[in-house]
């Protein structure tokens, strides 16, 4: 049950504009970065409820990704910010971007825009409204629309089953590159996440659930990118090692509970 104080904070947040940092992690993405950022900016212009900023997290790229990001910053002052991270790994990119952000909500999505942009408000609004602490996209809910090969589908569903059974994680998809978190939750939870690469997403969800933070699923329309740089088999093995590490060592406890008192760590779904 949500305390009266937390409910009041949620109602108050609806009346104000939230600041949102939308992070795009990039590794050697000069060929798609400009188009993806400009398409995202155009979409966000049609959703003025929040104050949006795109953070291009250049993740040890060896091509011209940083130069493209800097050019976009010059063209879109205050709306696009490049962040150079000299170490490769999606986890370290998100850790750096989220922990240095002063925005009310920090989110991220993949540069290939595999997730339909129309879901961005659905990801951010529950946090801005005080109804959730962490939101994540799911490609595996029956209401999701997913276009990808059978191999990736099988591996993803098998991995989530492992997380459900061995980790006790109550989600339908842990690795969709589409998530958002409140500033308060990021400050409390991200430092507890040890993984710096692909298991970061799963570990963050496990830590958040264990510590009673409110999780919210967003079924999405998702199209597989044929140019993806992710080796799904090696990534799956890396993820399984992460699950085993947490099963043996336990999920760490946050130093402070969610604001407004303890919560159940429940997962909520949008109305049908």
Helices and strands as residue ranges (DSSP letters): H 4-14, E 19-26, H 30-45, E 51-59, H 65-75, E 80-85, H 90-99, E 105-109, G 117-119, H 120-128, E 134-138, E 145-147, H 150-162, I 163-167, E 178-182, H 183-189, G 190-192, H 200-210, E 215-219, E 221-223, H 232-249, E 267-269
